[in-house]
Amino acid sequence: MTMYEDTFFSLTDYQNSPGEILFFPKNEARLSEVEDKDENLREPEVWQRGDYELLSQPELSRCVEIFVLAREKARGILQEEISHIHNKIRDAADPAQAQIETDDLFTKK
């Protein structure tokens, strides 16, 4: 909620406005209740402005730092997997498959 407060709700038009954030997380508990296992298992979760205590600036900075470090780790893992796939394709017996290119997920276009 801190990021919403710092961005949207800090604008003059929204400073004293009520706010509602909707999330639709997966609900694994419903899996046993449904016959069609491909059915959407998401249920709405509503957060009202003021439901949660906001983070202090040091807490928010630490969270952002953790996010950036985790993103860099994930990027490295994904790049290794993509490289592995490229190598498998290149080494494949079918020369037509060797021409397949996968997009770089991390380069802005």
C-alpha positions in Angstrom: 0.0 0.0 0.0 2.9 2.3 0.6 3.7 2.5 -3.1 0.1 3.3 -3.9 0.1 6.0 -1.3 3.4 7.5 -2.7 2.2 7.4 -6.2 -1.6 7.6 -6.9 -2.9 8.8 -3.6 -0.3 11.5 -3.2 -1.7 13.4 -6.2 -3.8 16.4 -5.2 -7.0 15.1 -6.7 -6.7 11.8 -4.7 -5.2 12.9 -1.3 -8.5 12.7 0.6 -10.2 10.1 -1.6 -11.1 6.6 -0.5 -9.1 3.9 -2.3 -9.7 0.3 -3.1 -7.1 -2.1 -4.5 -8.3 -5.3 -6.1 -6.2 -8.5 -6.3 -7.1 -11.8 -7.8 -4.8 -14.4 -6.2 -5.1 -18.1 -7.0 -7.1 -20.0 -4.4 -5.7 -23.5 -4.3 -8.4 -24.5 -1.7 -11.0 -24.3 -4.4 -9.2 -26.9 -6.5 -10.8 -29.7 -4.7 -14.3 -28.1 -5.1 -14.3 -27.8 -8.9 -14.8 -30.6 -11.4 -13.1 -28.7 -14.3 -9.4 -28.4 -13.2 -8.9 -25.7 -15.8 -11.5 -23.5 -14.2 -10.2 -20.1 -13.0 -9.3 -20.6 -9.3 -8.8 -16.9 -8.6 -11.0 -15.0 -6.1 -11.0 -11.3 -5.5 -9.2 -9.8 -2.5 -10.0 -6.2 -1.6 -7.7 -3.9 0.2 -9.1 -0.5 1.4 -6.9 2.5 1.8 -5.9 2.6 5.4 -6.2 -1.2 6.0 -2.5 -1.6 6.4 0.2 0.4 8.1 2.5 2.1 5.7 6.2 1.3 5.5 8.7 3.9 6.7 11.2 5.2 4.1 14.0 2.9 5.3 11.7 -0.1 5.2 10.5 0.8 1.7 14.1 1.3 0.5 15.0 -2.1 1.8 12.1 -3.8 0.1 13.0 -2.1 -3.2 16.6 -3.2 -2.7 15.5 -6.9 -2.1 13.3 -6.7 -5.2 16.2 -5.4 -7.4 18.5 -8.1 -6.2 15.9 -10.8 -6.7 15.1 -9.5 -10.2 18.9 -9.7 -11.1 19.1 -13.3 -9.8 16.0 -14.3 -11.8 17.3 -12.6 -14.9 20.6 -14.6 -14.6 18.7 -17.9 -14.2 16.4 -17.2 -17.1 19.3 -16.1 -19.3 21.1 -19.4 -18.5 17.9 -21.4 -19.4 17.6 -19.5 -22.7 21.2 -20.1 -23.5 20.7 -23.8 -22.7 17.7 -23.9 -25.1 19.7 -22.1 -27.8 22.5 -24.7 -27.4 20.1 -27.6 -27.7 18.6 -26.2 -30.8 21.9 -25.5 -32.4 23.1 -29.0 -31.6 19.9 -30.5 -33.0 20.1 -32.9 -35.9 17.5 -30.9 -37.9 19.2 -27.8 -39.5 15.9 -26.1 -39.8 15.5 -25.9 -36.1 19.0 -24.4 -35.7 17.6 -21.2 -37.2 15.0 -20.7 -34.5 15.6 -17.6 -32.4 14.0 -16.7 -29.1 13.6 -13.1 -28.1 15.7 -11.6 -25.4 13.3 -11.1 -22.5 15.3 -8.4 -20.9 16.1 -5.9 -23.6 13.7 -3.0 -24.0 12.3 -2.7 -27.5 
